[in-house]
């Protein structure tokens, strides 16, 4: 290996480590190589937020916003960079140049590596795109007064207070604004994955429940709200296409399905029937569904729209929670019952719907947290996607 190649490889490893330590998602493959990170302690989460709220009030006493201006980029020299450096230092993100040797900035007005690293850390903590530049979105976030952030910390502390101090040895935490699911076992995050949550008009509700069962190759009985606003118009305009997609008419109170017809559509429109999508590779719920008992008919499930996980903000569903890696969650939940990944993969093939009860079903906490303190003591903020912080 050449010296240049070795140098590039060293930096790649270093940057990967920095990304992981800065709050990157833990994939199943990563969990196999690295010790699982700690989970947030439910018992102390609220008190930690209140402590940091007081710190932000102290910051507010001397806080000054950046002067108005264009975005700032690495290499620039301007008095606004000195203001940015001071602001990032007050929040604890700027600690000097990255690396083992701490150098003092030779020119406080220069957008150097120390400022860039601090800004990237700030962007991660606030759920922003990590660009390393003070772009428009970052400048808007930096303009939020610390007193406002202190209020958000206290508001989220009250949300934590509604969760149990002792959630159990194994549980699932879904944070809606973070678009993330965590499976926690013995206070360690054993699995984490991206989620898609309800859009603003079809919000995912907060709730405490449990995973009662795993359904492989599920059917989908269409909720009436989706039936009326989305699927009935499509069935009227092109019934053959809906039939090819696996939709059938099913009368309420029965399991008898019939092909889509004009009579069946009118029966569904009048409230006597609905549509059900049969199991198979084209099912809207994908190959795996997790039954979470609740009155709102919310599920955790697979999805055909995998491209949505590439988005930073992922509020696209009708309220249910779509999972990036549902088979991994199924394996993790059923492993104590003797299931391995091969058996899970086999269960997701074909068109037969199979329901497996989960022994000692873990609790599921679906919550709305726009701020929390992570296990490394860093304050995390996320966008208020449902405008509940107001």
N, C-alpha and C positions, 0 to 999 in steps of 0.2 A: 504494500500500500504506500502510495506517495505521501510526502509530507503534506501536500495540499489536500489530498483526499482524507487523510487522517484528521486534519484541522476541520474540514467540513463536517466529518462524522462526529467529531467532538461537539461542535456547535449544535448539530441536529439533536444529539442526546441531551445537551444542556437545555435547549429550548423546549423539548418535550417534557423534561422534568419541571421546568418553570410553569408550563401550561397545566400540567397535572396538579402541581401544588397551588395553582391560582384558581382552582375550582372547576377544572374540566370534568366532563362526565366520565364515570368509570364504566367501561364496557366489560362484558363477560370475559373477553380475552384478556383485558388488562387486569381483571380481578384474579386471573390465574397466575399472573406474573408478579403482582405487587400485593403487599398486605392490604386488606380492605380498610378504608378510612373510617374514622369514628363518625357516628351519627350525632345529630344535635340532641342534647339532653333536654327532654321535655320538661323536667322538673325545674330547671334553672333558666330556660330560654327566655321567659318573661322578665325575670330580674336582670338578666344580661342586657336586654334591650333597654330597660329603664336606666341602667348604669350608663350606657352609651348615649342615651337621650340627654342625660345631664352633661356629658362631655361635649355634645353638639351645641348645647346651650352656652357652654363656656366658649366654644369656638365662635359662636354668633356675636359675642361681645366685641371682638376685634375683626370680624369678617368684613371683607370688601370684595365686591364682585369684580370680575375682569372688565377692563375698559371695552367698550363695544368695538367690534372690528371683524375682519375676515377670519376664516379658519387659520390655525397655526400648524406648521408642519416641521418635522425634524430638519435641522440645519439653518432655520431662520434665526435672525437676530432682531429683537424688538423689545422695548420695555414691557410689552404684554406678556412675554415669556417669563420675565422675572415675576410678574404677578401670578402667572400660572404655577411657577415653581413654589412660590410662597403658599398658594392655596392648597396645592397637593401635599405640601409638608404639614400644613395644619390638620389635614385629614389623616395623616399617617401614611400616605402612599409614597411620598418622596422621602427617601432616606440617603440620598447620594447616588453615586454611580453603582450600577449592578456589579456583582463580583466580590471576591474576597478582600480586595483592596479598596477601601473607601477613599475616594479622591474628592477634594473640594472643587466646586465648579469654578473654573478659571474666569468665566464670563457669565454672570447670572442671567444676562439677557439672551444667551445663546440656547437654542432648543437642542440640547445635547442628549446623549444616551441616557443619562440619569432621568431627565424629564420624560423622555419617551417611555422608559420602563415604568416610571411612576404613573404615567397617563394610561398605559395599558392595564396596569393593576386596577386603577380607578374604573376604567371601562368594564373590566370583568366584574367588579363588585357591584356595578350599577346595571348590569345586564345589557350593556351597549355592544355594538360591533367593535371588536378589538382592532383598531386601525393604527394606533400609535400616533395619530394626529388629532388635534383638537378640532374635529369637524363640527358641522352645524349641530348635530344631535348631542355631541359631547359638550359643546358650549352651552346649549340650552340646559343640560343637566347641571353643569357647573354653576349656572346662574340661580339655581334653587337655594334660597337662604338656609343656613344651618338650623335656624329656628323651625322652619317648616319640616325639615328632615327629623328634627327631634320630636315633633308632633307625630310624625309617621311611625317613629320607633315606639312611642307609647301606645299608639293605636294598635300596632301589631303585637305589642306585649299583651294587650287585652285579648287578642285573638288566640295567642298561645295559652292564656289562662283558661280558655274553654276546652283545651285538650287535656287528657289525663296525665298526671305526673308519671305514672307507670304504665306505658302503653303495651307492655308485654315483651317477652324475649324475641318474638318474631312478629313483625307488622309491616304494613305497606303505607308509605306516606306519599301522597300526590299533592304537590303544591301547584295550584292552577296557574298563577302568574309566572312561575318558573318554567312551566311546560316540562316537568320532570316527575318521574316516579322513582322512588327508592324502596328497595326491599331491605329491611333492617333485621339482622339476626344477632342477638347478644350484643346490642349497641354498636354493631359494625354494619356499614353499608355493603352488603354482599352483592347487590345488583342495582344498577341505575340505568335509566333509559329515557329518551325523549318521549314526550306525549304530544298529542293534538287534543285541545280542549274545545269547549263550546264557544261559538262566536258570541258577540255581544248581545244579539237578539235571541240566542238560545243558550243561555249561560249554564255552565256546569255548576251544580249546587255544591256547597260545602256539606259534608256529612261524615258520620262515624258509622261504619258497618263492618263487614267481614267478608272474606272470600269463601263462599259456601261450596262452590264447585267449579270445575273447569269443563267447558263444553268444546269438544273437538268437532269441526265441521258443523257449526251451528246453523239453524234456520233463523230468519229474522221476521218477526211479526211487527209490521210497521205501526208505530204510534200514530194516534189519530191526528195529531198536529202536523206531522210530516205527511201523512196521507192526504190531508186536505190541501195543504199549501204546495206540495211538491209532486207526489206520485200520481194522484188522480188525474191532474191535467195531462201528464205524460201518458197515462193509460188510455185516456180518451182519444188523444191525438195519434197514438201509435201502439195499439194493443199487442200487435205481433212482436214488436221489439221488446216490450215489457215481458211477454211470455218467454222469449229467448233468453232474457236476463234472469229467468227463474221465478218470476212473480206469479202467484196464484191468488185466487179469491178464497178466503176462509171465513165462514160465518162465526160470529162470536159464540162461545160456548161449545164449539165443536172443533175437531181436528181434521175435518173433511175439506180438502182443497179442490178447487175447480178451476179450469182454464179461464182466463180473463175474457169476459163477454160484456155486452152492453148491459144485460140484466145484472151481472155481478158488479159492474161498476156503479150502477144506480143503487144497488143494495149497500155497497160500501159508503156511498155518498150520504145515504139516509141514516147511517149509524148502525146498520144491522150486520155489517161485515167489514173486513179490512183486507189488506193484501199481506201475503206472507211470501218471503223469498226462500226457496228451497236451498238445502245445503249443497255446497259445491265450490269449485274454485272461483266462481264469480260473485259469491255472496258478499254483501256489503260489510258484514262483520268479519270477513276473512275466514281463516281456518281455526281460530281459537277465540273463545269468549270466556270471560271470568264473571260468574254470577255473584253480584254484590247486592244482597237484599235491601231494597229501598222503595219508597212510594213513588219516586220520580222516574222509575224504569231506566236508571243509569247503569251501564255496563262498562267494564274495561274490555277492550277487544282489539283484534287484529284489524287491518285495513288494506284495501286495494290501492289506496292513494299514497304510496310510499314516498313520492316526490315531495309531499308536504313537510316531511321531516327535515328537508334541506333549508326550510325557512327559519329565520330567527324567531319571529313571532308566529305562533301556531294556534290561533283561535279560529278554527274552521268547521268544527263539528256541530251537530244538532244538540249537543249536551253530553253525549257519552265521551269516554276517554279512549282515544286510539293510542295503541302502543307500538313503539318502533320494533321491539323484539319480544313479541308475545310468547313465542316458543321457549325462550330462555326463562321467562317468568313461570310458564307451565312446568318446565323441568325443575326449577328451584322449589316450587311448591309441592310437586309430587315426588321429588327425590326421596324424602323420608318414607314414602309408600312403595319404594322399590322401582321407581321409574328411572330410566336413563334417557339420554338424548335420542338414541335410536328408536326407542319405544314411542317417544313423543313425536318424532318425525313420521313414524308409521301411522300413528293415530290421526295425523293431519292429512292423510291421503284418502282418495276416494270420496264418496258422497254420503257415507253413513254417519249420522250424528250420534256422538257418544258423550255421555255425561259422567264425569268422575268426581265423586265427593272428596273434598279436601279434609283429611284428618286433622283434628286440632286447628280449625280454620283460623288463620291470622287476622287480626284487626286491620281494617282499611280506614285511613284518615284522609279524606279529601278536604283540603283546606285552602284558604285564600290568604297567603302571606306575601306582602310586598316588601317586607324587611325582616331580617333575622341575623343572628350572630352565628357564623359557622364555627365548627370545632377548633379552628385555628385562631379564633378570636377576632375575625374580620367581619365588619358590618356589611351585609349584603342588601342591596335594594333591587327591586324589579318593577317594571311598569305596571301601573294600575289599570289593567286592561278592561275591567268592568266598571271603572269609576266609582269604586266603593270607598276610597280613601277620602272622599270629599265630605 
